[in-house]
Amino acid sequence: MFRTQVPHNVNFPTKIPTISLQPSPPALGNLENLYTYTSLSGDTIKTVARHFGVDASQISFEGSYPEANLLPPETILFIPKNLSGFFYSDVLLPDSEVIYSPTAGDFDIAGFVAASGGYLAKYEQKVSGEMLNGSQIVERVALNTSVNPRLLLAFIELRSNWVTQTPPTIYWLHPLDLGLKQYEGLYLELAVAARLINTGYYGWRNGDMTDLIFSDGTSQRIAPNLNAGTVGIQYLMAQLYDQSGWETMVYSPTGLIPLHTRFFGDAITRAKTVEPLFTEETSNQEIELPFTIGQHWALTGGLHNDWTEGTPFGALDFAPLTGEAACAVSKVWVLAAAKGTITRAANNQVIIAIEDTQGNPTGWEVFYMHIATEEMIAAGKKVQLDDPIGHPSCQGGAASGTHVHISRKFKGEWIGAGEPFPFILSGWLAVPGQQVFKSSLVKGNQTVTADPNGANASQITR
């Protein structure tokens, strides 16, 4: 089967509704029964409604905003008071300090680890046959998952003290003590922590998560005013602590965020240089299919996680139909789906930071996985549309056949395939299916349906 593998099944909605709402603000006399909410970057009417437990049609505001479109940040919304008793409504960190946003681009991980003088500076672990030191592990996990390395370092310190100290007893197998015996060593434990952050972040961003379930099985409704980054942190910590411990480790002076501030200073000041990440002017980025015009490829994997579990469903898998052996490095090329600069080319991953016609970065990135090491393009190179970047393969992760995995980010945030940013490649729209990997591409009256074996219905040419 030619697709990237994930270990769980997920049901997709049959369609993504978009309705136009044009209510007027309520009379002032009714305000005591309403929340007055100021929209955040990335909000839509649809997700805000889910956060507050109301129907989208019950939300009032000035202007006209389709349900699935981005709201302008700081839009005033009036929402019925259907909820009460929120659990900690204080923002922990801005979104840009939780994801691998531009604020992390110039952060010197190795320099910080070395200067901190703890055991992390001495630690080494073999990862996929390569010996990595502590700072390289943090960097690898941060880049792979698109979680901010500052947050990962603060979490390592909270759980192990490895950043600033050499503890008298070194717990090699489980330094972060996540309670998962099958994940041994710092690299795997840190990757799990990043996955949990992403689960909360994107669950909240998409409106699919409304409650925290703590380690003791108790639960609490998430305060609806929070940003995605805060919920990502809350969710991670809820997997590790009961409610009492959670309060201490998240919101007390001895918790994660004060530690983060001691390490890295004022996160709000850094965030102001890049936020809001999304505005009402953020436009969708259509790209081209990543192969040569006229070549026959197959859609072998419909919509699935951009990276791993916890990230949105915004990735597709394409396999060349060349008759080559199942996991051979193909002779055909994967092409640049847009003009830009190669910002990463390592570990069988390539990222293109897309640029506009004047050569300015747009914030959009194309992410490729399973690019063979042989003849892979180098980081730092400028590419034009359709320039070769490497060959599809099985290298760089779980795969049972030669293919390329392609997905998108915007300013470090993984992007799903639905509204407000539909995934469109050479005019083909990715349409969600009933379950992971089983979706289609539609262009006019043409439909291509994913099939891991490259059946006729999955074949596509550009």
N, C-alpha and C positions, 0 to 999 in steps of 0.2 A: 504494500500500500504506500502511495506516495503522498505523505502528509506529515506534518509535525504532530506529535502525539501529546495529548493532555490526559490526566488521569481521572476525569469525571465527565458526566453528561450534564448538559444544561438545556433546558427548553427555551426556545425563542418565542417571542410574540409573533402572531401571524402578520401584524402590520403595526406601524407606528403612527398613531393618530395625530393630525395637525388640525386644530380648529382655531378660527379667528375670534378673539374676545375683544369687545369694545365697551365694557361697562364704565360708568362714571364713578368717581369717588363717592362714598356714602355721605349722607348728611352728618354734620358734627354731632348731632344728638345721639347717633348710633355707635359712636366710637368706643363706648365703654364695653361693648360686646365684641370688639374687634382687636386683633393685634395690628399694630403698625410696624411693618417690616421693611427694611431697606435692603434691596437686592445686592447680592455679592457677585463678583466675577464668576462667570460660568453658570449662573442661575438661568433657568427657564421657568415659565409658568407651570409647566408640567412637573418639574422636580420640586419646586417650592410647594405645590399642592400636596405632593406626597409627604414632604417633610412635616407639614402642618396637619396632615390627616383630613384634608378637605378635597372637594371636587374642584377642578380648575375653574369651572364656571362661577364658583363662589368667591373668587379673588377679584377685588376691585382695584382699579388704577386708572390713571389718566393715559390716554393714548390708545394705540392698537398694537398688540404683540401676539403673533401666533403662538400657540401653546408650546411648540417645540423649538422656537427661536430663542437665541440668547437675549436676555434682558440687558438694557444698559445698566451698568453698575450704579448703585445708589438710586434706583427707581423705588418710589414709595408704593407699597402694596398694602391693602387693607384686607385682613383675613379673619374669618370667623374664629372665635375662641372655642375650638373643639377639643383642645388639649389643656392639660394643667399639670403642675408638679414636675417641671423639667429638672433634669439632673445635671448640674454644672453647665451653665450656658456661657462660660468664659472661653474666649478663643485662646488656644495654646500657641500655635505658630501660624504664620501666613502660609498659604498654599505653596508659594515659591521656595519656602524653607523646608518643605516636606518632599516635594518632587525634585528631580535633578534639573532645576530651572537654570537660566543664565546666571543666577547669583552663585552657583556652584562651579561655574566654569573656570574661574581663576583661583579656586581654593587649593592650596598646596597640602594634600593629604599626607604625603611622606614627610614634609617639613614639620607639620603639626605633630605627627606621631613621634618623630625623633625628638622634638623639643619637649614633649610632655614627659618623656623619660620613663615610661612604664614598660611592662612586659610585652605589650603589643609591638614595640619596636624591635624585640628580639624574636618574636614568634615566627615560625615557618610552618607551612603545610603544603602537601602535594595536592594540587587540584588539576584533574584531568591530565595527569602525567607531568605537570609543570610545577616546580617548587616556587611558591609565592610567599613573600613576607607579609607581615600584618597590614601594612599600608596598602600593598597591592591587593590583598583580599578585600579590604574596604572599597578600594577603587573598582575592582571587578564587580562586586555586588551592586555598588551604586550605579555603575554604567549599565549593567545588564537589566536591572529592575527599574531604573530611572527614579531611584529614591535618593534624596539628598545625603551626601557623605557626612555632613556635619551632624545630621540627626542620627545616622548609624553610629558614629563615634560616641555621641552622648549616650546612646543606648548601651553600647559595649561597656562604657564606664559605669553606668548605673548597675549593670548586672554582674560585672566581674572586677571592676577597678583596674583592668588591664591597661588603660590608656595612661594613667598617672602613677601606677604602683606596680610592684612585683609582689603579689600576695604570697604568704608563706606556703600555701598549698595551691598548686597549679592544677586546675581541672582541665586536662587536655581534651578529653572527649566531649565535654559539655560545658564550655566556659560560660555560656549565656543561660544555662539551666532552664531550657524551654520545656523540659519534661517530655521530650521526643527522643527516645533511645535510638531510633533508626537514623537520626541525623547527627553524625559525629563530626567534631571539629568546628572551628570557628566559621569556616566558609559556608558550610551547609546550614549551621544555626543562624548565621546572619542573613543568608538568603531566605530562610523561613520568616525571620522577623520582617524583612523587606516585603515579602509576599503578604504578610498580615497587614502591614501598613497600607499596601495597595488595595487589599480587600476592603478595608474601611473607607479609604479615599474614594475609590471608584464606585463602591456601593452607595455612598452618600451622593456623589456627583450625579449618578444616574437615577437617584431616587428610589433605589431598591432596598436600602437599609434604613430601618427606622428605630431599631432597638439594639442595645448592648446586652450581651449575655456574658456574665462574669464566670470566672473559673469555678465558683461554687454553685453554678446553675441558676442563680438569681438573674433578673433582667431589669432594665430600666429604659424608658423612652429617651431617645437622644434629643437634646434641645434643638428645636427647628431653626434657630438663628445661626447655627455654627457653620463654619467653612469646611470644605472637604479635607483640608490638611489636619485640622483639629480632630475630626472624626477618625481619620487614619490612625492618629496616635492613640486616641481613646480605645479604638478597637484592638490594636496591638496589646495594650496594657490590660484590657479586660480579659484577654486570653490567659494572662499570667497571674492575676490577682483576684481575690474576692472583692466585694464592694469596699470594705474598709481599707484593705491594702491598696486598692486601686486609688482611692482618694488620696492616700498618703503619697504614693509614688507618682501620681500625675499632678496633683494640685497643691501639695504642701511645699514649704521652703526647702525640703530635702529631696524633692522629686526631680523628675526628668527635665522639666523646662528651666528651673533655676540653674541646674547643672549645665544645660545647653547655653544659657546666657553667660555663665561664668567662663565657659570655654570660648565662646564665639562672639560675645557682645550682643548688641541690640539687633534682633532679627527683623524688627519692624523697619528700621532704617535701611537695612539691605533690601527688604522687600519693596520699598518705595522706588527703587531704581528700575524695577521690572514690572511691577503690578500697576493696574490690573492685568492679569495674563490674558483675559478675554474681555472684549468690549462688543457692543452691538455692531461695530465696524469690522470685526474679525470675520473674514470671508473664507469660504471653503476653498480647498486646494485640490483641483482635479489633476491627476497625473496620467501618464501613459502606461500601458502594459509593458512589463520589463523585458520584452524580447523583440526580435527583429520582425519587421513587417513581412507577412507572408509565411512565416514559420508556423508549424503546427505544434501547439502545446495543449495541455489538458489542465482544467481546474480540478486538481486532485483533493484539495481541502477547502471546503467552504468556510464561512466565518467562524473564527475561533479566537482564543486569547491572543492579544497583541504580543505578550511575552509568555507568561505562565499564568496559572490560576491566580485570580485577584485582579488581573488587568482586563480592560474591556474586550469585547468581541469585535475586533477590527482588523484581523489578519486573514490573508488568503494564501493558499499554496498553489503553485503552478509547476508542472513537470514537462520537460521537453519530450516530444514523441519522436525519438531518434532510433529506437530499437537497441539502445546500448544496455549493458548489464544493469541490474536493478540499482546498485549503489555505486556505479562508476562515476568518476568525475566527467561530466558531459563535455563534449567538444564544443557545444554551442555556448554562446555568451549570454549572461544576464546583462541588461542594459540599464543605463541611468534613466529613471522614469521622469526626471525633470532636470533642469539646469541648477547647478549649485556647487558647493564645496564638500569634499569628503571630510567629515569630522571624526569618523571612526572607521578603522579598517583593521580589525583584530578579532581573533577567536571566531573566525568564520562569520563575522558580522560586518556589515557595511552600513554607514549612515550618511545620507546626503542632506545637508542643510540647504533647503531650496532658496534660490535667489530670484528676485524680480528682474525685469529687463534691464534695469540699471545696475545690476549686480549687488543689490542690497538684500540682506537676509529677510525672509518673510516671517520667520518663526516656525514655519512648517519643516518637518523632517520626514524623509522616507527611510524606513528601517528594513534591511534585508538580512536574512539569516540563511545558513547552509551554503554560504559562498565558499568554494574550495580555496584552500591556502595557495595552491598553485595558480599563479598569474592573477591573484587578487590585487586590485588597485590599492595604491598607498594613500594613507591619510594625508590631508593637506592639499591634494590635487583638486583643481577646478575641473568640472565636467559640464559638457553640454548635453542636452537631451539626446539619448540613444548612444552615448559613449559607452564602450564596454567597461564593466566593473569587475567581472569575474565569471566563474563557471558554477552552475548549480551542482550540488553534490548531496551526500548524506552527512557531511562533516559539520560539527558544531551543535550537537544535541541529538535527542532521540528522533530518529527518522528511519523508515523502512524502504525508502526509495529516493532516488535523485530528484531534487526539486529545489525551488526557492520559496521562502516564506517572506511575505511583504506586508508591512503595516505602516502606520503613521504616528507621529507625535506632533504636538504644538507646544513650543517653549518648554519641552521636557515632559509634558503630560501626554500619556497614551490616549489615543483617540479611537473611539468605537465607530462602527459603520453606520449607525442610524443618525437621526437628526440630533443636533443641528449641523452635523458635518458628514453627510452621506459619502460613502467611499465610491468614487467614480474613477475608472481607469479606461482611457481611450473611449469614453462615452458609455462604457458598461457600468451599470449601477449594481452594487452588491446589495442583494435583497435577503433579509434574514429568513432562515428556514425554521423548521420545528425543533431542530436540535443541532448541537455543535457539529461542525464540518459538513452539514447537509444543506447548505444554502445554494443560491443561484446568482448568476449575473444576467442582467436584462438590458437589452439595447433595442429600442423600438419594438418590433414584433419578434425579436430573436431572444432565446433563452438558453443559457448554458448552465447545466446542473452539475454540481460537484460529484465526482466519483473517484475513489482512491485507486481504482484500476485503470483509469483513463478511458472509460467507455465512450462511445460516440457522442452521447449527449453532453459530455464534459469537455469536448474538444473545442478549441477556440483559436482563431487567428486574428492578428491585428491588422 
